[in-house]
């Protein structure tokens, strides 16, 4: 009495054409040492095929040009450059949750360094002109009574609005590296950086199928379940960053320990609004239950601070054996004392590498701590430990260089979830995975 239905196949058809050019000219005179120009053009398209039919097509044409002039002025050595980037993006289909957008940026930048005894002084600056242009389509909801049967009918009118966001971003930094002993130094850096919102952060308005959410950008306002485009007072994300690193890179034992603190104005992040969306009922309160309804997330900008540390150390036991230790920790909070969402778990681990002739064996154990510094709309992510093993052997066969390898990821088949993922419960980390292969180099 039951009909059997094959699952509808879904796959992506991807096409990309990329052209690149590089020009490098060395002068070796007293002022200009080198001039380099890099240019690239990419025409990218991918279509999502569902049941043999095209569901949504995404297209993006990007052009990029970077010119560097390496120079020396007295005791100062550095680079002055120009960077141009252009993106022409559009999406067509049911899953197009951002409108067609043209983004263009022009930037000039300067990096300089000067040696002062054991101190290397470093200065940097960047000035960017940023322009985002799009056409926004809005659906207006209207109700009226028909005279002949007194029933209400809903009417939807579409209107379009040409929108552009033009901003100037200024970034600069000052830092230094002090060699206080042979093979050991301390690096300190203070920087100010500004950036404009990306298309998805500003103009999202629709179902994002990859994350199973309905996304709204900074430019939209929600009122009684209605979405209105009101991009007033869109401000740059402005960060003041301080970091200090202690480094040792001589002898059997070496390390890098980095401490950082970032004070950010208008930090961009996604927040769960507590609303749900369904195609039949639109956006409404979450106390309604509809099959297939999706949570509504909206990009917000609030002041925040992030701080933490990163550790990378190694010990060479002998010519064949090396042990490495690594760890990183981050705390991210809004200045109203609430935690930021989807911040990665803290982690630490150990790596053992054995080398003998053409054989290299690598064993890594990584422990991810539980993440319970969460927002009200997140759930705690439990801790887990991953053990990975890789082996490779170089050989030559009939005059051809070859490489054989064996990789075993997640040896213990541990169940782990990525806290930074919106769909962590639906997409846990892969289980045990074994790969064996041979590469030949011609």
C-alpha positions in Angstrom: 0.0 0.0 0.0 3.0 2.3 0.1 4.7 3.9 -3.0 8.4 3.8 -3.2 10.0 7.1 -4.3 13.7 7.5 -5.2 15.3 10.5 -3.5 15.7 13.4 -5.8 19.3 13.8 -6.8 20.9 17.1 -6.1 24.3 18.2 -7.5 26.2 21.3 -8.6 27.4 22.0 -12.1 30.4 24.3 -11.8 32.2 26.3 -14.6 35.1 28.6 -14.0 37.4 30.5 -16.4 40.4 32.2 -14.9 43.1 34.4 -16.5 46.1 35.5 -14.7 49.1 37.7 -15.6 52.3 38.6 -13.8 54.9 41.2 -14.6 58.0 41.7 -12.6 60.8 44.2 -13.4 63.9 44.6 -11.3 65.7 48.0 -11.5 68.3 47.6 -8.7 69.0 51.3 -8.5 69.4 53.4 -5.3 65.7 54.1 -4.9 63.4 51.6 -6.8 64.4 48.0 -6.4 61.5 46.2 -8.0 58.1 46.8 -9.7 55.5 44.0 -9.9 52.1 43.9 -11.4 49.6 41.1 -10.8 46.3 40.9 -12.7 43.5 38.4 -12.7 40.0 37.8 -14.1 37.7 35.1 -13.0 34.3 34.2 -14.6 32.6 31.8 -12.1 29.2 30.1 -12.5 27.6 27.2 -10.7 24.1 25.8 -11.0 22.3 23.6 -8.5 20.6 20.8 -10.3 17.6 19.2 -8.6 15.9 16.3 -10.3 17.4 17.2 -13.6 16.2 20.8 -13.5 18.2 23.9 -12.6 17.1 25.3 -9.3 19.4 28.3 -8.7 22.3 29.7 -10.7 25.1 31.8 -9.1 27.4 33.9 -11.2 30.3 36.1 -10.2 32.8 37.9 -12.4 35.8 39.3 -10.5 38.7 41.5 -11.7 41.7 42.2 -9.5 44.9 44.3 -10.1 47.7 44.8 -7.7 50.8 46.9 -8.3 53.8 47.0 -5.9 56.8 49.2 -6.0 59.6 48.0 -3.7 61.8 50.9 -2.8 64.5 52.1 -0.5 64.7 55.7 0.9 67.7 56.1 3.1 67.4 53.6 5.9 63.8 52.9 5.2 62.8 49.9 3.0 59.3 49.2 2.0 56.5 48.8 -0.6 54.0 51.3 -2.0 51.1 49.8 -3.9 47.7 50.1 -5.6 45.0 47.5 -5.3 41.9 47.4 -7.5 39.1 44.8 -7.0 35.8 44.5 -8.8 33.0 41.9 -8.3 29.8 41.5 -10.5 27.6 39.0 -8.6 24.1 37.7 -9.4 21.9 34.8 -8.4 18.8 33.6 -10.2 16.4 31.0 -8.8 14.5 30.0 -5.7 17.5 30.1 -3.5 18.9 33.5 -4.5 18.9 35.2 -1.1 21.0 38.2 -2.1 20.3 40.6 -5.0 22.6 41.2 -8.0 25.4 43.5 -6.7 28.4 45.3 -8.2 31.2 45.9 -5.7 34.3 48.0 -6.5 37.2 49.1 -4.4 40.3 51.2 -5.0 43.1 51.2 -2.4 46.6 52.6 -2.0 48.8 51.3 0.7 52.3 51.7 2.2 54.5 49.4 4.2 57.8 50.6 5.6 60.5 49.2 7.9 63.7 50.5 9.4 66.4 48.8 11.3 67.4 50.5 14.6 70.1 48.3 16.2 68.3 45.2 17.4 64.9 46.7 16.8 63.1 46.5 13.5 60.4 49.3 13.3 57.4 48.6 11.0 54.8 51.1 9.8 51.8 50.5 7.5 48.8 52.4 6.1 46.0 51.7 3.7 43.3 54.0 2.2 40.4 52.4 0.4 37.5 53.8 -1.6 34.6 51.2 -1.4 31.4 51.3 -3.5 28.6 48.8 -3.5 25.7 49.1 -6.0 22.6 47.1 -6.2 18.9 47.2 -7.1 16.6 46.1 -4.3 13.2 44.6 -5.0 10.6 44.9 -2.2 7.2 43.2 -1.9 4.5 45.5 -0.5 1.5 43.8 1.2 -1.9 45.3 0.8 -5.4 44.2 1.8 -8.9 45.3 0.6 -12.4 44.1 0.6 -14.2 43.1 -2.6 -17.6 44.6 -2.8 -19.4 41.6 -4.3 -18.5 39.0 -1.7 -16.9 41.0 1.2 -14.0 38.6 1.3 -10.5 39.9 1.9 -7.9 39.4 -0.8 -4.2 39.9 -0.4 -2.3 41.9 -3.1 1.4 42.1 -3.4 3.1 45.0 -5.3 6.7 44.9 -6.3 8.9 48.0 -6.2 12.5 48.5 -7.1 15.1 50.8 -5.5 18.5 51.6 -6.8 20.9 51.5 -3.8 24.5 52.3 -3.4 26.9 52.3 -0.4 30.0 54.5 -0.7 32.5 54.5 2.1 36.1 55.4 2.7 38.1 53.0 4.9 41.3 54.0 6.6 43.7 51.5 8.2 47.1 51.9 9.7 49.5 50.1 12.0 52.8 50.5 14.0 54.9 47.7 15.3 58.3 46.4 16.0 60.4 43.3 16.4 63.1 43.4 19.1 65.8 40.7 19.1 66.7 40.5 22.7 68.9 37.4 22.4 70.2 35.3 19.5 67.3 33.4 18.0 64.8 35.0 20.3 62.6 38.1 19.9 59.5 39.9 20.9 57.1 41.4 18.4 54.5 44.1 19.3 51.9 45.5 16.9 49.1 48.1 17.3 46.7 48.6 14.4 43.5 50.4 13.4 41.4 48.8 10.7 38.1 49.6 9.0 36.0 47.5 6.6 32.6 47.9 4.9 29.9 45.2 5.0 29.9 42.4 2.4 26.9 41.9 0.2 25.6 39.0 2.3 26.0 41.0 5.5 24.2 44.0 4.1 21.6 42.8 1.6 20.6 39.2 2.4 16.9 38.6 2.3 15.8 35.1 1.7 16.2 31.4 2.4 19.8 30.3 2.7 19.4 26.6 2.0 23.0 25.7 3.0 22.4 26.8 6.6 18.6 26.0 6.7 17.9 29.6 7.8 16.1 32.7 6.5 18.8 35.5 6.4 18.3 39.2 6.7 21.0 41.8 6.2 21.9 44.9 8.1 19.9 47.0 5.6 16.6 45.5 6.5 14.1 46.2 9.3 11.5 43.8 10.7 8.1 45.1 11.8 5.1 42.9 12.5 6.5 40.1 10.3 7.0 42.6 7.4 10.5 43.2 5.9 11.4 46.8 5.0 14.6 47.9 3.3 15.8 50.8 5.5 19.6 51.0 5.1 20.1 54.0 7.4 23.4 54.7 9.2 25.3 51.7 7.8 28.6 52.1 9.5 32.0 50.4 9.0 33.3 47.8 11.3 36.2 49.5 13.1 38.8 47.5 15.0 41.6 48.5 17.3 44.0 45.6 17.6 46.9 44.9 19.9 49.0 41.8 19.9 52.3 40.7 21.4 54.4 37.7 20.4 57.3 35.9 22.1 59.3 33.8 19.7 62.3 31.4 19.9 63.5 29.7 16.8 67.0 28.4 17.6 68.1 25.2 19.3 66.2 22.0 19.9 63.3 23.8 21.6 61.4 26.6 19.8 58.1 28.3 20.3 55.7 31.2 19.3 53.3 32.5 21.9 50.9 35.2 20.8 48.5 37.3 22.9 45.9 39.4 21.2 43.1 41.9 22.1 40.7 43.4 19.6 38.3 46.2 20.5 35.7 46.4 17.7 33.0 49.0 17.0 30.0 47.8 15.0 31.1 44.2 14.9 29.1 42.3 12.3 27.4 39.1 13.4 24.2 37.1 12.9 21.6 37.0 15.6 18.6 34.6 15.9 15.5 36.9 15.9 13.3 34.3 17.6 11.0 34.3 14.5 10.4 31.6 11.9 9.8 31.7 8.2 7.6 29.4 6.0 6.8 29.9 2.3 3.0 29.7 3.1 2.9 32.0 6.1 6.0 34.2 5.7 7.8 35.5 8.8 5.9 35.1 12.1 6.4 34.3 15.8 8.0 31.1 16.7 5.1 29.9 18.7 3.4 28.9 15.4 4.3 25.4 14.3 4.7 24.8 10.6 6.4 21.8 9.0 9.6 22.9 7.4 9.7 26.4 9.0 13.1 27.9 9.3 14.6 30.2 12.0 15.1 33.8 10.9 18.6 35.2 11.5 19.6 38.8 11.0 23.0 40.5 10.7 23.6 43.0 13.5 26.4 45.4 14.4 27.3 46.1 18.0 30.5 46.9 19.9 32.5 43.9 20.9 35.8 42.8 22.1 37.8 39.6 21.5 40.9 38.4 23.2 42.9 35.2 23.5 46.2 33.5 22.9 47.9 31.1 20.4 50.7 28.7 21.2 52.9 26.7 18.8 56.0 25.0 20.3 58.3 22.2 19.1 61.1 20.0 20.5 63.6 18.2 18.3 64.3 15.0 20.2 66.9 14.0 17.6 67.3 14.0 13.8 64.4 11.6 13.4 61.9 12.6 16.1 60.1 15.9 16.7 57.3 16.6 19.1 55.1 19.7 18.7 52.5 21.3 21.0 49.8 23.7 20.0 46.9 25.5 21.5 44.6 28.4 21.0 41.9 30.1 23.1 39.5 32.9 22.3 36.9 34.8 24.3 34.4 37.0 22.3 31.8 39.2 24.0 29.5 42.1 23.2 30.1 45.1 25.4 26.7 44.6 27.0 28.3 41.5 28.5 26.6 39.0 26.2 28.7 36.4 24.4 29.0 36.5 20.6 27.5 33.5 18.8 29.3 30.7 17.1 32.8 31.3 18.6 35.1 28.2 18.0 35.9 25.9 20.8 39.3 26.3 22.6 41.7 23.6 21.6 45.1 22.1 22.4 47.0 19.2 21.1 50.3 17.4 20.4 51.9 16.2 17.2 54.6 13.6 16.9 56.6 13.4 13.7 59.0 10.5 12.8 61.3 10.8 9.8 63.6 8.1 8.5 65.0 8.4 5.1 62.1 8.7 2.6 59.5 7.8 5.2 57.6 10.5 7.1 55.0 9.5 9.8 52.8 12.0 11.5 50.5 11.5 14.5 48.3 14.3 15.8 46.0 14.3 18.8 43.7 17.4 19.2 41.4 18.0 22.1 38.5 20.5 21.6 37.2 21.8 24.9 33.5 22.2 25.4 32.0 25.6 24.4 29.6 26.8 27.0 30.2 30.6 26.6 27.1 30.9 24.4 24.2 33.1 23.6 20.6 32.5 24.7 19.8 30.9 21.3 22.7 28.5 21.2 23.3 25.1 22.8 26.5 24.0 24.5 28.9 22.0 22.3 30.5 19.1 24.2 34.3 18.4 24.1 35.8 15.8 21.8 39.2 14.5 20.8 40.4 13.7 17.3 43.4 11.4 16.5 44.8 11.5 13.0 47.6 9.5 11.4 49.4 10.1 8.2 52.3 8.3 6.5 54.1 9.0 3.2 57.0 7.5 1.3 58.9 8.9 -1.6 60.1 6.5 -4.3 61.1 6.4 -7.9 59.8 3.9 -10.5 61.0 3.8 -14.1 62.5 7.2 -13.7 59.3 8.8 -12.4 59.2 10.4 -9.0 56.3 9.0 -7.0 54.7 9.5 -3.5 52.6 6.9 -1.7 50.5 8.0 1.2 48.2 6.6 3.9 45.9 8.9 5.9 43.6 7.8 8.7 41.5 10.6 10.1 39.5 10.4 13.3 41.0 7.0 14.2 38.7 6.5 17.2 35.6 7.4 15.2 34.8 10.2 17.7 31.6 12.1 17.4 32.3 15.9 17.3 30.4 19.0 16.4 31.7 22.3 15.1 30.3 25.1 17.3 30.8 27.8 14.7 28.4 26.0 12.3 24.7 27.0 12.2 23.8 23.4 11.3 26.2 21.7 13.8 23.6 19.2 14.9 22.7 18.2 11.3 26.3 18.1 10.1 28.8 16.6 12.6 32.4 16.1 11.8 33.2 13.1 9.6 33.8 9.8 11.3 36.8 7.5 10.7 38.1 8.1 7.2 40.9 6.1 5.5 42.6 7.2 2.3 45.4 5.5 0.4 46.9 6.9 -2.8 49.9 7.2 -5.1 51.0 10.5 -6.8 53.3 10.6 -9.8 55.2 13.7 -10.8 56.1 14.1 -14.5 
